[in-house]
């Protein structure tokens, strides 16, 4: 039951759901998510840590970049099920539509300045 509760708690926050929906479109770094969500960078990092602990996201370092992406759900059947269903959920929500449009305009070279 512990894994189930961890996944459910991870998606109980609207900002974390938005992060998951953004990562469905592309891998992103923290500064890109910070720009899209208009949240403080440490706040985005904390949300990502909760999502990572629940088995929903993972990251890969590429030079100076740390790219976050959705997992395949292989560590938890609850994470796998939620990620599979989330692909079809909220796609008509105006805020999710706006986020999808916003992230298509964000260039990490502009917002991250690395």
C-alpha positions, 0 to 999 in steps of 0.5 A, spaced: 500 500 500 505 504 501 507 505 493 500 506 492 499 512 497 506 515 494 503 515 487 497 518 489 500 523 494 505 525 488 499 527 483 495 530 489 498 537 487 496 541 481 503 543 480 505 536 480 500 534 475 502 540 470 509 538 470 507 531 468 503 533 463 508 538 460 513 532 460 508 528 456 510 533 450 518 533 451 524 532 456 525 539 460 530 542 465 528 545 471 529 552 468 524 551 463 519 548 468 520 554 472 519 559 466 512 555 464 509 554 471 512 561 474 514 558 480 520 559 484 526 554 481 527 551 488 519 549 488 519 546 482 525 542 484 521 540 490 516 537 486 520 534 481 523 530 487 516 528 490 515 525 483 521 522 482 520 518 489 514 516 486 517 513 480 513 518 475 519 522 473 527 520 472 532 525 470 538 524 465 544 529 465 547 531 459 553 536 460 551 542 463 543 540 463 539 535 467 533 533 463 527 530 466 522 526 463 517 521 465 519 514 467 516 508 463 513 506 470 517 499 471 518 501 478 511 501 480 505 498 477 501 504 480 506 509 477 505 505 470 497 505 470 497 512 472 502 515 467 498 511 462 491 514 464 494 521 464 496 521 457 488 521 456 486 525 461 486 533 462 487 534 454 481 539 454 483 543 460 484 550 458 490 551 463 493 544 460 492 547 453 495 553 455 501 550 458 502 546 452 502 552 447 507 555 452 512 550 452 513 550 445 515 557 445 520 556 451 527 555 449 532 553 454 538 557 451 534 563 453 531 561 460 537 558 463 542 562 460 548 556 461 
